[in-house]
Amino acid sequence: MIKERLWTKEFVIVSFINFLLTLMYFLLMVTIASYAKTEFHATTSSAGLVSSIFIIGALIGRLLTGRAISFIGTKKTLWIGLGFFAVTSLLYFFAVHISFLLVNRLLQGIAVGIASTATGTIIAQILPASRKGEGIGYYSLSAILATAIGPFLGMILLRFENGFIWIFTMNVVFSLICLIFYAMAKINLPLPSTSVKEEEKGSLLSKFIEPKALPISFIALLIGFSYSGVLSFLSFYAEEINLSSASSYFFLVYAIVIILSRPFSGKLMDARGANIVTYPSLVIFAVGMLLFSQASTSWMLLLSAALIGVGFGNFNSIAQTVAVKVTAPHRFGLATSTYYIMYDLGLGIGPYLLGFIVPHTGYRTIFGGMVAFILFSIPLYHWLHGKRDRELIRAS
């Protein structure tokens, strides 16, 4: 039996666009607070808000996008998101006050929320059903690579004279490249199959959220929350345990392990369902977090990075695939936005809530507590989705 094509021109272009969007997202995320303090003499809290308000914008964008896709289609929605992103990238050159910068960061967050949700939906729509898990796994690697390269590139550019000008110029150039490449793609997608009138019959919740995708998306929220402390507090934790040098390689090891394991996990899911990947991934994630919480040497810290990469990294792509597979094709946009909204909420509220606890408990305690959180997610996953996964396999 001949396999259906996966690596089409359109698949590569949309994945590349997602790579550039995510790269710019993280490049600015690690540098914009410094820009706010240097250029506008902002306080630490104000500079932090300039960085984090982007995530609020992304959540708003994702919430609006699922509904927009149902009405105007995915292709037009991505054009809107990419065009909006290009305009907001250009506006950084005209920021004359901290308030203007805050508004622009919020607007650009909305743009990224729209564009990245649309790219994820297009991928779900163009992938053959028999290779959806494998395809989404490869597609999500574009974001994994960008999260490793973006911050690294941003820190290098900050060392240049007029480094912020270079950063903003790069954002404008990359946003234009996204538009040019998207214009080159010939994506044939069906028009929205439900009329506006039919959509209006649903509940208010179903107009913005895909209820069928909520169970697995809620698990993604919990797992994202468990990982958020690693993402936000690694540098502080590494300094406290005298492993700052090793910590600089943490996300590199994390990314390499995901790149090596993701193709196999996606193929395995397509062949035997989500459970065979999800249960081991959550257990490995818990073991990795336990090792991370007790790390006292470089090899322990980097081994924990590898285990977290295998566990958290593979769960993430499998969960996204499940969110799409349990949903009717005409609601793929809502399913994708629902997944990302919940996942981003976990990543976003985690550092805020854990930040209140750290002064009283220390980093090792909160990371140890996340182990229990991850283990709790295993029976919850089984109850919300796992026990019905075989039915999904038979249906597909």
N, C-alpha and C positions, 0 to 999 in steps of 0.2 A: 504493500500500500504506500503510495507517494504522499509524503507530508505536505500539508498546505504551506504556502510561502509565509515566512515570518519577516525576513529582512527586506521589505520592500523599500522603495525610494521614499515613500511617504512616512513609513515607520521611522526611518533614519532621520529624516528632516524634523519631524515632530519631537523626537527624542533629543535631537541637537538643540532645538529651540528651548526645550525644558531645561537642558544643561545650562544654556546661557542665562536663562531667567533665574535659576537657582544660584548660579555663580555670582550674578550681580546682587542678588538678595543677601548672600552671606558676605560678599566683599564689602558692601555698605554696612551690614550689621556690625562688623567688627571695627569699622573706622569712623562711622558717622558721629558717635558720641565724642570722640577726640576732636572732630571738626567743630562740633557745637561748642566745646570748651575753648578751643583755640581761637575760633573766629568770632564768637559771640560772648565769650567769657561766661558761659552757662555754668550753673551749679552742677554738682554731680548728679543730683536727682533729676534736674531738667535735661541733662545730657542723656541720662538713662531713659527718660521718657521719649526723647527724639529717636532713640534706637528701638524701643519696645512698641511705640505707637504703630509702627509698621505692621506688627502682628495683628493688632486690632483691625487695621485696614484690610489685611488679608482675610480675616474671618468674615468681615462685612462683604468683601468681594465674593468669597465662596458661597455665602448664604444667598446672594443675589444671582449667582451664575447658574446654579441648578435649574432655577425657574426660567431664566433667560434662554437656556438651551432648549427647554421644552417648547418655547414660543418661536424663537428665531433660528434655531439650529446651532450646532457646534461651530461650524466654520465661521459664521458671522460673529459669533461670540468671541472667538479667538482673535479675529481682526480687531474688534473693539478693545480687547485686553492689551494686545501688542501695541496698537496705536496710542492708547492711553498711557502705557508704560513709556513709550518714546517721548511723549510730551512732558511727563513728570520728570524724566531723566534730564531733559533740557532745562527744566525750571530750577534745578540746583544752581545753575549759573546766575540766577536772578534772585537768589535768597539774600535779602538785605536785613532780615530780622529773625530772631529765633522763632517767633510765631509763624512766619511764612514757612520756615523749614519744617516745623511741626505739621502744618497743614499739608505740605507737599509729601512728607513721609507717610501720612495717613492716606493720601490719594494714591501714592505709588503702591502702598500695601494693597489697596483695593484693586489696582491694576494687576498686580501679581496674583492676587486671589482669583481674579477672573481668568487670566491667561493660563495659569498652571492647572486650574480645574478643567479648562477647555482642552488643554493638551492631554490630560489624563483621560478625559472622556473620548477624545478622538482615537487614542490608542485602544481603548476598550471596544470602540465601534469597528475599527478596521482589522483587529486581530481575529484570526479564525478561532472558532469556539474550542477546537481540539487542542489549541496551543496557547490559550489565554493566560494560564498561569506562568508558563515559560516566557511569553512575550512581555507581560507586565513586570516580571522579574528583571528582564533585560532593560526595559524602559526605565525602571526605578534606579538602575545603576547610573543613569545620567545625573540624577539628583545626588547620589552618593559621591560620585566623583567631584561634583561641583561643591559639595559641602567641605571637601578636603582641599580643593584648589582655591576656592574663593577667599577664605580667611588668609591662606598663605600668600596669595597674590596681593591682598589688601595690605598686609603688614610690610611687604616689600615696597609697594608704591608709597607708603607713608615715609619711607626713608629718603625718597627723592625730593629735590627742591620743587616746590609747588606740587607736592604729592597729591593734594586734594583735587587740584585741577586735572591731573592725570586720571584720577579715579572717576571724576564726573564725566570727563571726555570718553573714557572707556565705556561707561554706561550708555552714553548716547550712541557710540559706534556699535556696540553689541545689540542695542535695541533696534537699530536700523538693519543690522545683519539678520536679526530675527524676522523682520518684515520682508526682507528680500528673499530669504530662504522659504518663508511661508508662501510667497507669491509663486515660487517655483514648484511647489507641491500641487499635484492634481489629486485631491482627495474627493472621492465620490462617496458621499454619505446620503442616506435617505432623508427627506424632509421630515420634520417632526410629525409623528404619526397620530398624535392626538390633537384635536382642535382646542382652541381657547375655551370654547364652551364646555367641552368635556373636562378640561383641567379645572374649571371653576366649580365643578360639582364635588370635587374632593374636599376633605377637611382643610382647615387653614394650615395645619402642620404639614400635610402631604404636599402642599404647594411649594414648600421651601425645603423639606426634608424627605428622604425616602425611608419610610418606616421599616421596610424589609432589610435595609442596610444598617439600621440602628444597633441591633445586637452586637454584631462584630465590630462596629465602629465604637461602641462603648468599651469593649475590651481594648481597642486601640488607644482610647483615651487613658485607661488605667496603665497600660504598658508605656505609653508616651510619658505619663506622669512619672513612672518609675525611672525612666531614662533621663528625664529633664535635669536632674541634679548632676549627673555626669557631664552633660553638655554645658551647664552653667558654672559649676563649681570645681571643675577639674584642676584648673590652675591654682586655686586657693588650697585645695586639698593636697595637691602634689607638693606645694611649698611647705605645708604643715608637716608632711611626712618625709621631707627632704628628698623628693624624687622629681624635681622640676625638670631635670635634664631628660629623664626617661619619658616624662609626660608629653614632651614635644613630639614624640613618635606615636602617641596613643591613637590618634585619629587616622594616622597613616596605616598602622597595623589593622585597625578597625575596618578601613576602606578596602584594603587588600583582601582580607578574609571574606568580606561580603562579595567582592568581585569574583573570587574563586569559587564560592559556594552557591551563589544565587542561581546560575544556570541549572545546576542539579536539582535544587529545591523546587524550581518552577516546573521542570519536567516531571518530577515526582508527584507534584500536586495534580498536574494534568492527568497522570496515569492512575493515581490511587486516592485522590481527594486531599482535602486540606489537613485532616487530622494527623496523617502520618508525618507531616512536617511541623505542624503547630505544637503538638504536645512536646516533642523533643526540643524544639526551639525555646519554648518557655522554660523548660527545666534547665537547659544550657544557659539561658539568660540569667536565671536565678543563681546558678553556680558561679557564673562570671561576676555577678554583682557581689556575691559573698566574698569571692577572692579579691575583688576591687576594694571592698570595705576593710579588708584585713591586710592589704598590700604593705609590705615593709621593704621589699627589694624591687629592683627594676624589672626582673623577669616576672615577678608576680603581677606587677602593674600591666605589663605588655601582654602577658597571657590572659589577664582579665579582659583586655581590649579585644583579643581574638575571640574569646568565648562570648562576649557581649555582641560582637559583630555577627557571629554565627546565630546567636539566639535572637536578639532584638532585630537585627537587620533582616533576617529571613522571615520572621513573624510579620514584619511591616508589609512586605510585598505580598505575602500570602493573604493577609487580612484584607488588603486592598482588592485583591482578585476575588475574594469571597463576597465582598460588598457588591461587586459588579455581577457576579454569577447568580446571586439570589434575586436579582432585580430584572424586570422586564426591559428589553432593549431600548424602548422609547423613554425610559427613565434612568438610563446610564448616567446622564449628567447630574441628576439629583443624587444618585447613589455615590458618585465620585465626590461631589461637594459635601455630602453628609459625612463620608469617611474623613476627608481632610479637615472639616470643621471640628470633629471630635478629637482627632489626632492632634491638631494644632492647639486645641484647648488644653489637652494634657501637657504638652510641651510648654505652653504659655503660663498656666497657673502653677505648675510645679515649682519653679524657682521662687515665685512670689511666696507661696505657702511654706516651702521648706526654709526660706530665708528667715522666717520668724522662729523656726525651731533650732537652727544651727547654733545660735549663741548659747542656748541652754543645754544642748546635747553634744555638740561637736559633729564633724563630718562623718566619722566612722559609724556613729550611731544611726544617722539618717540613712546612710547607704545600706547598713545592715537591716534597717526597717524596711527598705525597698525590697529586700529578699522575700520577706513575708508577704508583701504586697503582690509580688509576681507570683508566688506560690498560690495565693488566694485566687489569682486570675485563672488558674488552670481549671478548677472545678466550675468556676463561673463560665468560662468558655464552653465547657462541656454542656452545661445547662442551657446556655443561650444559643449555641450553634452546633457544637461537636456531635451531640447525639443524633442530630438530623443530617449530618454531612453525607452519610451513605445514600440518603434519599436524593440529595443533590447530584451525587455521582450517577445514580441510575437515570435521573431526569435528563442529564446532559449526554 
